[in-house]
Amino acid sequence: MIKINVQTEDFNVSEEYELLRKDNSDDGAIVFFCGQVRDINLGKTVSGLFLEHYPGMTEKSLHSIAEQAKERWPLNKVRIIHRVGQLNPSDQIVLVAATSAHRGAAFEATEFMMDYLKTRAPFWKKETSPDGEKWIEAKESDEQQLQRWSKPN
């Protein structure tokens, strides 16, 4: 099962956990990554973050990332939620989760999906700081993280 949502509203991590756990006695591991908006980026104060996307295209891209993870690891369920619109420091921005019989597959798949999401998913981010607003791109360190997945498992 793959479930993808791109939404403006916040999400409840406890509810998402229960949905992944419910009727799922096959899996011994449920691994989550939940990201939030930081109040600092590249040494500068951040007061807000605005995210844009192309509806339909973004969901398709996230679904493709989830499918790639399921091809590489024995996963049962995958859940991705990404928020768009205006967000503030400490707001939740993303949730990525995977379930598997064993923790190693779930941990690796969750990292893989986050690395691809950070660099390849079609989101555009505009940061607000004391210097004004500016569009931001993926960091070089995010691209380097992505490279480790091009090697065979």
C-alpha positions in Angstrom: 0.0 0.0 0.0 1.2 3.4 -0.9 -0.6 6.5 0.3 0.5 10.0 -0.8 -0.9 13.4 0.3 0.1 16.9 -0.6 -1.8 19.3 1.6 -1.9 22.6 3.3 -3.3 21.3 6.6 -1.1 19.9 9.4 -1.0 16.1 10.1 -1.2 14.1 13.3 1.8 11.7 13.6 0.0 9.5 16.2 -2.9 9.0 13.8 -0.6 8.2 10.9 1.2 5.6 13.1 -2.0 4.0 14.1 -3.1 3.7 10.4 0.2 2.0 9.5 0.0 -0.3 12.5 -3.7 -1.3 12.2 -4.3 -4.7 10.7 -0.6 -5.1 10.1 0.8 -8.0 12.1 3.2 -9.0 9.3 5.5 -6.0 9.9 7.9 -5.8 12.8 9.1 -2.3 11.9 7.4 1.1 11.4 9.9 3.8 10.7 9.0 7.5 10.4 10.8 10.7 9.5 8.9 13.8 10.4 10.5 17.1 9.3 9.7 20.6 10.5 10.5 24.1 9.4 13.7 25.5 11.1 14.1 29.0 12.2 17.6 29.2 10.7 19.1 28.3 7.3 22.7 28.8 6.1 23.3 30.9 9.2 20.4 33.3 8.6 17.2 33.6 10.6 14.1 32.3 8.9 10.7 33.6 9.8 8.6 31.7 7.2 8.7 29.3 4.3 6.2 29.2 1.4 6.0 26.0 -0.7 4.5 25.8 -4.2 3.9 22.7 -6.3 2.1 21.5 -9.4 -0.9 19.5 -8.3 -1.0 16.1 -10.0 2.6 16.2 -11.1 3.9 16.4 -7.5 1.8 13.5 -6.3 2.9 11.4 -9.3 6.5 12.2 -8.5 6.1 11.2 -4.8 4.3 8.0 -5.8 7.2 7.1 -8.1 9.7 7.7 -5.3 7.6 5.4 -3.1 7.4 2.7 -5.8 11.2 2.8 -6.3 11.6 2.2 -2.5 9.2 -0.7 -2.7 11.2 -2.2 -5.6 14.4 -2.0 -3.6 13.2 -3.1 -0.2 10.6 -5.5 1.1 8.1 -2.9 2.3 4.4 -3.4 3.0 3.1 0.1 3.5 4.5 3.5 2.5 3.1 6.9 3.7 4.2 10.3 2.4 2.6 13.6 3.5 4.1 16.9 2.3 2.7 20.2 3.2 2.5 23.2 0.9 1.5 26.9 1.4 2.7 29.2 4.1 4.6 27.5 7.0 6.3 28.9 10.0 9.3 27.8 12.1 8.5 24.6 14.0 5.5 23.7 11.7 5.6 20.1 10.5 6.4 20.0 6.8 6.9 16.4 5.8 6.2 12.9 7.0 7.7 9.8 5.4 7.1 6.3 6.7 7.7 2.7 5.7 6.7 -0.6 7.2 8.6 -3.8 6.8 9.1 -7.2 8.5 12.5 -6.0 9.6 13.9 -2.6 10.7 16.8 -2.4 8.3 14.7 -2.3 5.2 12.3 0.3 6.8 15.1 2.6 7.9 16.9 2.5 4.6 13.7 2.9 2.6 12.7 5.9 4.6 16.1 7.6 4.2 16.0 6.8 0.4 12.6 8.4 0.0 13.6 11.5 2.0 16.8 11.9 -0.1 14.9 11.7 -3.3 12.1 13.9 -2.0 14.6 16.6 -1.0 16.3 16.7 -4.4 13.8 15.4 -7.0 10.3 16.1 -6.0 8.8 19.2 -7.7 8.4 21.6 -4.8 9.5 25.2 -4.9 10.4 26.9 -1.6 10.5 30.6 -0.9 12.1 31.6 2.4 11.4 34.7 4.4 14.3 36.2 6.4 15.3 39.7 7.6 16.9 40.2 4.2 13.5 39.6 2.4 12.2 36.7 0.4 14.2 34.4 -1.8 13.7 31.1 -3.6 15.9 28.3 -2.3 17.3 25.2 -4.0 18.5 21.8 -2.9 21.8 22.0 -1.0 24.9 20.3 -2.3 24.9 18.1 0.8 21.4 16.9 -0.2 22.7 16.0 -3.7 25.7 14.1 -2.1 23.3 12.2 0.1 21.3 11.1 -3.0 24.5 9.7 -4.7 24.8 6.9 -2.2 21.6 5.3 -3.6 23.0 5.1 -7.1 25.2 2.3 -5.8 23.8 -1.2 -5.9 22.3 -2.5 -2.6 
